[in-house]
Amino acid sequence: DQQVKQNSPSLSVQEGRISILNCDYTNSMFDYFLWYKKYPAEGPTFLISISSIKDKNEDGRFTVFLNKSAKHLSLHIVPSQPGDSAVYFCAASARNSGGYQKVTFGTGTKLQVIP
Amino acid sequence: NAGVTQTPKFRVLKTGQSMTLLCAQDMNHEYMYWYRQDPGMGLRLIHYSVGEGTTAKGEVPDGYNVSRLKKQNFLLGLESAAPSQTSVYFCASTIIPRLTEAFFGQGTRLTVV
């Protein structure tokens, strides 16, 4: 039961254009959403997050949009740069009975930015 | 990610062998986690710890044990390795009980033959 889905395993974008990475979720209890970036042979690094009370969060070239009614999350990268080439994981969290924020990860989308 | 160090980076085990993966963080974080990453599966939580001396099960705890005897170290043990445990293992730590701005180690690639 994949509660967080990234249906596009890969995406290729020209340098300078917009990259849009999508994520869908099924659990309405998720209240916080995160994007992580991962380069080969490295651990994931936190990129940007958004609370369920917001519909947009921006940080430089990265913007995350949340559509709660559609249970859909997207990450926009503008403009895309070759250094953005990496695997991007969407993640969602919900508080469990012990107060811990259980995080569920998507399967990842490999972004390639072509110079 | 100099703050979280995993040892070893690679390991090949025979079925039935045991081993311990070490995660060390120098950021004084309370929360530490062990994840495994498998193709087409994303990252799945094995065990986590909310502080020194405490551990809890995650999504896929079977076949693994953990210990957090010191705040800076989180050990993941495989008592009797199975081919299904072939994976890349990531340790992470956070200062708050949320994976926002979590620091991950560089990963341990384990192959069980």
HADDOCK unambig.tbl for C-alpha pairs under 7 A between the chains (distance, minus, plus):
assign (segid A and resid 41 and name CA) (segid B and resid 106 and name CA) 6.57 0.50 0.50
assign (segid A and resid 42 and name CA) (segid B and resid 106 and name CA) 4.46 0.50 0.50
assign (segid A and resid 42 and name CA) (segid B and resid 107 and name CA) 6.61 0.50 0.50
assign (segid A and resid 43 and name CA) (segid B and resid 90 and name CA) 6.87 0.50 0.50
assign (segid A and resid 43 and name CA) (segid B and resid 104 and name CA) 5.21 0.50 0.50
assign (segid A and resid 43 and name CA) (segid B and resid 105 and name CA) 5.33 0.50 0.50
assign (segid A and resid 43 and name CA) (segid B and resid 106 and name CA) 4.32 0.50 0.50
assign (segid A and resid 43 and name CA) (segid B and resid 107 and name CA) 5.92 0.50 0.50
assign (segid A and resid 44 and name CA) (segid B and resid 104 and name CA) 6.04 0.50 0.50
assign (segid A and resid 45 and name CA) (segid B and resid 103 and name CA) 6.71 0.50 0.50
assign (segid A and resid 45 and name CA) (segid B and resid 104 and name CA) 6.77 0.50 0.50
assign (segid A and resid 46 and name CA) (segid B and resid 100 and name CA) 6.81 0.50 0.50
assign (segid A and resid 46 and name CA) (segid B and resid 101 and name CA) 5.15 0.50 0.50
assign (segid A and resid 46 and name CA) (segid B and resid 102 and name CA) 6.37 0.50 0.50
assign (segid A and resid 100 and name CA) (segid B and resid 97 and name CA) 5.86 0.50 0.50
assign (segid A and resid 101 and name CA) (segid B and resid 97 and name CA) 6.06 0.50 0.50
assign (segid A and resid 101 and name CA) (segid B and resid 98 and name CA) 5.40 0.50 0.50
assign (segid A and resid 105 and name CA) (segid B and resid 42 and name CA) 5.65 0.50 0.50
assign (segid A and resid 105 and name CA) (segid B and resid 43 and name CA) 5.69 0.50 0.50
assign (segid A and resid 106 and name CA) (segid B and resid 42 and name CA) 5.26 0.50 0.50
assign (segid A and resid 107 and name CA) (segid B and resid 40 and name CA) 5.52 0.50 0.50
assign (segid A and resid 107 and name CA) (segid B and resid 41 and name CA) 5.24 0.50 0.50
assign (segid A and resid 107 and name CA) (segid B and resid 42 and name CA) 3.85 0.50 0.50
assign (segid A and resid 108 and name CA) (segid B and resid 42 and name CA) 6.34 0.50 0.50
